[in-house]
Amino acid sequence: MEPKMAVLSTVTLEKSAELYKVVDALNRTLKGDDLMFGLALDQKDSTKMVFTIYRT
C-alpha cells in the first residue's frame, strides 16, 4: 500500500504554455524535501490551470 500524499496548497492560475517548466524544475529540485508539485487544467474553466503542492 502506497502512502498518501497530503495537499499543502492549491492555486488557480491563468493558463500558460510554459508553466509546466516551472513545475518540472520544482519537482527536480525539491524531491529530496518530500515535496511534489502538480499542474492540471481546471475542469470548470479551460482558460485556467490548477497548481498543487503535495507533501509525499
DSSP file (Angstrom, degrees, kcal/mol; ACC not computed):
  #  RESIDUE AA STRUCTURE BP1 BP2  ACC     N-H-->O    O-->H-N    N-H-->O    O-->H-N    TCO  KAPPA ALPHA  PHI   PSI    X-CA   Y-CA   Z-CA
    1    1 A M              0   0    0      0, 0.0     0, 0.0     0, 0.0     0, 0.0   0.000 360.0 360.0 360.0 128.2    0.0    0.0    0.0
    2    2 A E        -     0   0    0      1,-0.1     2,-0.1     0, 0.0     0, 0.0  -0.551 360.0-110.5 -80.3 142.7    1.4    3.4   -1.0
    3    3 A P        -     0   0    0      0, 0.0     2,-0.1     0, 0.0    -1,-0.1  -0.423  37.9-110.6 -68.4 149.6    1.4    6.2    1.5
    4    4 A K        -     0   0    0     -2,-0.1     2,-0.4     1,-0.0    51,-0.0  -0.473  23.0-125.0 -81.4 152.4   -1.0    9.1    0.7
    5    5 A M        -     0   0    0     -2,-0.1     2,-0.5    49,-0.0    51,-0.2  -0.801  19.3-137.5 -95.5 138.1    0.2   12.5   -0.4
    6    6 A A  E     -A   55   0A   0     49,-2.4    49,-2.7    -2,-0.4     2,-0.6  -0.824  13.9-129.9 -96.4 131.6   -1.0   15.5    1.6
    7    7 A V  E     +A   54   0A   0     -2,-0.5    47,-0.2    47,-0.2     3,-0.1  -0.704  27.2 176.7 -79.7 122.1   -2.2   18.6   -0.3
    8    8 A L  E     -     0   0A   0     45,-3.1     2,-0.3    -2,-0.6    46,-0.2   0.796  63.9  -7.0 -93.5 -35.3   -0.4   21.6    1.2
    9    9 A S  E     -A   53   0A   0     44,-1.3    44,-2.7     2,-0.0     2,-0.4  -0.983  51.6-161.9-162.2 148.1   -1.7   24.3   -1.2
   10   10 A T  E     -A   52   0A   0     -2,-0.3     2,-0.4    42,-0.2    42,-0.2  -0.998  12.0-178.7-136.3 133.4   -3.7   24.7   -4.4
   11   11 A V  E     -A   51   0A   0     40,-2.7    40,-3.1    -2,-0.4     2,-0.5  -0.995  19.2-142.1-133.3 136.2   -3.7   27.8   -6.6
   12   12 A T  E     +A   50   0A   0     -2,-0.4     2,-0.3    38,-0.2    38,-0.2  -0.874  29.7 176.4 -99.4 129.6   -5.7   28.5   -9.7
   13   13 A L  E     -A   49   0A   0     36,-3.1    36,-2.8    -2,-0.5     2,-0.1  -0.814  37.7 -85.9-128.0 163.6   -3.7   30.5  -12.4
   14   14 A E  E     -A   48   0A   0     -2,-0.3    34,-0.3    34,-0.2     2,-0.1  -0.461  61.1 -93.2 -65.1 144.0   -4.2   31.8  -15.9
   15   15 A K        -     0   0    0     32,-2.7     2,-0.4    -2,-0.1    -1,-0.1  -0.376  49.3-177.5 -63.2 133.9   -3.3   29.1  -18.5
   16   16 A S    >   -     0   0    0     -2,-0.1     3,-0.8     1,-0.1     4,-0.3  -1.000  29.0-142.9-137.9 134.4    0.3   29.3  -19.6
   17   17 A A  T 3  S+     0   0    0     -2,-0.4     3,-0.2     1,-0.2    -1,-0.1   0.754 102.1  39.3 -67.8 -23.9    2.1   27.2  -22.2
   18   18 A E  T >> S+     0   0    0      1,-0.1     3,-1.4     2,-0.1     4,-0.7   0.340  81.2 100.0-111.5   7.5    5.4   27.2  -20.3
   19   19 A L  H X> S+     0   0    0     -3,-0.8     4,-1.8     1,-0.3     3,-0.6   0.804  73.1  69.4 -62.6 -28.6    4.2   26.8  -16.7
   20   20 A Y  H 3> S+     0   0    0     -4,-0.3     4,-2.5     1,-0.2    -1,-0.3   0.796  91.0  62.0 -60.8 -27.1    5.0   23.1  -16.8
   21   21 A K  H <> S+     0   0    0     -3,-1.4     4,-2.2     2,-0.2    -1,-0.2   0.881 103.5  48.0 -66.6 -38.1    8.7   24.1  -17.0
   22   22 A V  H <X S+     0   0    0     -4,-0.7     4,-2.5    -3,-0.6    -2,-0.2   0.923 112.1  49.2 -66.3 -44.3    8.5   25.7  -13.5
   23   23 A V  H  X S+     0   0    0     -4,-1.8     4,-2.5     1,-0.2    -2,-0.2   0.908 111.2  50.0 -62.1 -42.5    6.6   22.7  -12.1
   24   24 A D  H  X S+     0   0    0     -4,-2.5     4,-2.4     2,-0.2    -1,-0.2   0.921 111.0  48.8 -62.2 -44.8    9.3   20.4  -13.6
   25   25 A A  H  X S+     0   0    0     -4,-2.2     4,-2.3     1,-0.2    -2,-0.2   0.903 111.6  49.5 -63.3 -41.5   12.1   22.4  -12.1
   26   26 A L  H  X S+     0   0    0     -4,-2.5     4,-2.7     2,-0.2    -2,-0.2   0.924 111.3  49.2 -62.7 -44.5   10.4   22.5   -8.7
   27   27 A N  H  X S+     0   0    0     -4,-2.5     4,-0.8     1,-0.2    -2,-0.2   0.911 113.9  45.6 -62.1 -43.0    9.9   18.7   -8.7
   28   28 A R  H  < S+     0   0    0     -4,-2.4    -1,-0.2     1,-0.2     4,-0.2   0.877 118.8  42.1 -67.2 -37.6   13.6   18.1   -9.7
   29   29 A T  H  < S+     0   0    0     -4,-2.3     3,-0.3    -5,-0.2    -2,-0.2   0.869 123.0  33.1 -78.7 -38.4   14.9   20.5   -7.1
   30   30 A L  H ><>S+     0   0    0     -4,-2.7     3,-1.4    -5,-0.2     5,-1.3   0.260  80.4 104.1-109.5  11.3   12.7   19.7   -4.1
   31   31 A K  G ><5S+     0   0    0     -4,-0.8     3,-1.4     1,-0.3    -1,-0.2   0.835  79.8  59.6 -62.9 -30.1   12.0   16.0   -4.4
   32   32 A G  G 3 5S+     0   0    0     -3,-0.3    -1,-0.3     1,-0.3    -2,-0.1   0.660  98.3  59.3 -70.8 -15.2   14.6   15.3   -1.6
   33   33 A D  G < 5S-     0   0    0     -3,-1.4    -1,-0.3     2,-0.2    -2,-0.2   0.165 120.0-107.9 -96.9  16.2   12.5   17.5    0.7
   34   34 A D  T < 5S+     0   0    0     -3,-1.4    22,-2.3     1,-0.2     2,-0.4   0.832  78.0 131.6  60.7  35.6    9.4   15.2    0.3
   35   35 A L  E   < -B   55   0A   0     -5,-1.3     2,-0.3    20,-0.2    -1,-0.2  -0.920  33.4-176.2-117.0 145.9    7.6   17.8   -1.9
   36   36 A M  E     -B   54   0A   0     18,-2.2    18,-3.4    -2,-0.4     2,-0.4  -0.992  10.6-151.0-139.6 145.8    5.9   17.2   -5.2
   37   37 A F  E     -B   53   0A   0     -2,-0.3     2,-0.3    16,-0.2    16,-0.2  -0.941  10.4-167.0-122.8 138.8    4.2   19.7   -7.5
   38   38 A G  E     -B   52   0A   0     14,-2.9    14,-2.4    -2,-0.4     2,-0.4  -0.902   7.3-166.4-126.6 154.4    1.3   19.2   -9.9
   39   39 A L  E     +B   51   0A   0     -2,-0.3     2,-0.3    12,-0.2    12,-0.2  -0.992  17.4 160.9-140.9 129.4   -0.2   21.1  -12.7
   40   40 A A  E     -B   50   0A   0     10,-1.9    10,-3.6    -2,-0.4     2,-0.2  -0.978  42.6 -98.8-145.1 155.1   -3.6   20.4  -14.3
   41   41 A L  E     -B   49   0A   0     -2,-0.3     2,-0.3     8,-0.2     8,-0.3  -0.543  47.6-106.7 -70.4 141.1   -6.2   22.1  -16.4
   42   42 A D        -     0   0    0      6,-2.1     6,-0.2     3,-0.5    -1,-0.1  -0.557  22.3-146.3 -68.8 127.8   -9.1   23.4  -14.4
   43   43 A Q  S    S+     0   0    0     -2,-0.3     3,-0.2     1,-0.2    -1,-0.2   0.743  96.6  44.1 -69.9 -23.1  -12.1   21.2  -15.1
   44   44 A K  S    S+     0   0    0      1,-0.3     2,-0.4     2,-0.0    -1,-0.2   0.727 122.7  30.5 -93.4 -24.2  -14.5   24.1  -14.8
   45   45 A D    >   -     0   0    0      3,-0.1     3,-1.8     1,-0.1    -3,-0.5  -0.920  60.5-160.5-142.4 109.8  -12.6   26.7  -16.9
   46   46 A S  T 3  S+     0   0    0     -2,-0.4    -1,-0.1     1,-0.3    -3,-0.1   0.534  91.2  64.5 -71.7  -5.1  -10.3   25.7  -19.8
   47   47 A T  T 3  S+     0   0    0     -6,-0.1   -32,-2.7   -33,-0.0     2,-0.3   0.407  98.1  69.1 -93.6   2.8   -8.5   29.1  -19.6
   48   48 A K  E <   -A   14   0A   0     -3,-1.8    -6,-2.1   -34,-0.3     2,-0.3  -0.818  63.2-154.7-120.5 157.2   -7.2   28.3  -16.1
   49   49 A M  E     -AB  13  41A   0    -36,-2.8   -36,-3.1    -2,-0.3     2,-0.6  -0.946  14.2-135.2-127.5 151.8   -4.7   25.8  -14.6
   50   50 A V  E     -AB  12  40A   0    -10,-3.6   -10,-1.9    -2,-0.3     2,-0.5  -0.943  14.7-163.2-112.0 120.7   -4.5   24.4  -11.1
   51   51 A F  E     -AB  11  39A   0    -40,-3.1   -40,-2.7    -2,-0.6     2,-0.4  -0.892  12.8-172.8-102.3 127.2   -1.1   24.3   -9.4
   52   52 A T  E     -AB  10  38A   0    -14,-2.4   -14,-2.9    -2,-0.5     2,-0.5  -0.966  16.2-153.0-127.8 139.7   -0.9   22.0   -6.4
   53   53 A I  E     -AB   9  37A   0    -44,-2.7   -45,-3.1    -2,-0.4   -44,-1.3  -0.944  19.7-172.1-109.6 129.7    1.8   21.4   -3.8
   54   54 A Y  E     -AB   7  36A   0    -18,-3.4   -18,-2.2    -2,-0.5     2,-0.5  -0.887  21.7-141.8-119.7 149.3    1.9   18.0   -2.1
   55   55 A R  E      AB   6  35A   0    -49,-2.7   -49,-2.4    -2,-0.3   -20,-0.2  -0.964 360.0 360.0-104.6 127.2    3.9   16.5    0.8
   56   56 A T              0   0    0    -22,-2.3   -21,-0.1    -2,-0.5   -22,-0.1   0.437 360.0 360.0 -95.9 360.0    4.9   12.9    0.0
